[in-house]
């Protein structure tokens, strides 16, 4: 009994504590109940929507980019179906294990995959999709699907692969596509504000026309929805993606981008590239109609843009980047060089128009010309004797033009030559064009802080010294001679059309200026002056002593000028050393710029071959091949007639002539 009473007393002692415990339980139930009521009643609708969103994963369907076609509708850039492997970093549990499994299938080093995921997490966050490899093979797709269920975050998606049928030909002109960079993203969203919205992971044009046409050929991405599990993997369920709040999960089909039609002629483009490849030359080519339409564009060495479109390997990229001749640079508009003797026709125009000489003026052109105590050498040891302007152009006399440079002075040369497009950007649609340089005394005072020296007129007059030009500038300048004063803006984009063929944008030839009219520099050039220079250029390719006489085309007369641009100076005892015997980096560049036919020009071609020593052996055969290809396609009857006439004159079977190889000792 005493024990019972003791236990009862002990129970009474803990009774207040039980009350506190009961109170805590009641309060906890009230809190949980209130929270459940709040979540179910107050926020139930919102949370249900959130649950639906977690159940449904939104995917972007990339829109196909527009095709790029040549002037007759032949495909230059197209789209092909394919598959790509992607990773969603937020679902990856074991990065190293995943990298090992996926890397062995895709032939990618596991460390590279792990580093790519880690870097993307830091730069773009855990939700940004990572492209591992595009254009997967069937074997790779099959093997990835086998491990997909055990590899959270891995996806195999249908993709659109950009394809470049011309491969290395026209790579710098057409450009390539790649994933938008973090630095590029805000810049492009600002540039296309109100028109396009770019997101991390988007494929955009990186260079060339792919970049320049981004706003026109980019489509509008679509949207799709799939049901996923907690790991983000697609699941099969009878639940509909749109039966609840259907407006949130409404799929949208992608809209194909517009197509672009270029002025490029695919056949001529391939002929131009093959001519460079056959001659094994480094350099650039631009072929254009006399109204400014670009027909062919070559920059060599080149690269295959398909490698970039499908994800180039680090080894392949390193090989391209470290190439000393810079395949990624667009030499037509980005690399400038001294023009050498191809500059002389413009000095001749100035000298004739300023009455320094007339067409019949005879000038003594010895092998060496002394200005003060310094000797200035001609292209050949003995010089050219007594010559007119026709002879000086045909044979490429340096001394003749030294004398013209002294009498004209740099400022008068500038006033005539700058309006013809030398030393300024042409306005071509592609990005990153450089301006080159046509100097004058004001420029040297401003940039160098020095006065112009009279001796510098001599080097300027033969296209050396400070003068720097791009191949596209020389094509425009020679085209202005061919058209007797008309300077056209070059263009390569003819029109933009939608998928139904409706023209959205259209570009036409644009005359920038006519130098037979008074220019801002205060000069104008008479048509008769152009005719004199044109005759000199005709003799270069057709005269008995012309520097390009070996490269004739049956039935077609070219007119143009060869040129050799020194890459470095040489002493008097070294100046006549055979160029081919020098190390590659010391060899001169070769130029040839020509138009045809000489009387009624249709096409102008400018070619620069780096370290080829001479324009007549390095560049002239390439120009000949391109112009011949043009006339074989558009005027075959002219060549056929020329072959027949040549055969009749020789009284031999009809056969296209094979030109002899010129003497490489010739300066140009």
Helices and strands as residue ranges (DSSP letters): H 2-37, I 38-42, H 44-55, E 56-61, E 68-69, E 75-88, G 89-91, H 95-106, H 110-124, E 129-133, H 138-147, G 148-150, E 154-163, H 171-174, E 177-179, H 182-191, E 203-205, H 208-212, H 214-217, E 222-227, G 246-249, E 259-262, H 266-279, E 283-289, E 294-300, H 305-309, H 314-321, H 331-334, G 340-343, H 344-353, E 363-365, E 368-371, E 374-377, E 385-387, H 389-395, H 398-408, H 410-417, G 418-420, H 441-448, H 456-461, H 471-482, E 486-489, E 493-497, E 503-506, E 510-514, H 527-542, E 558-565, G 579-581, G 584-586, E 589-596, E 603-609, H 615-618, H 620-634, H 636-650
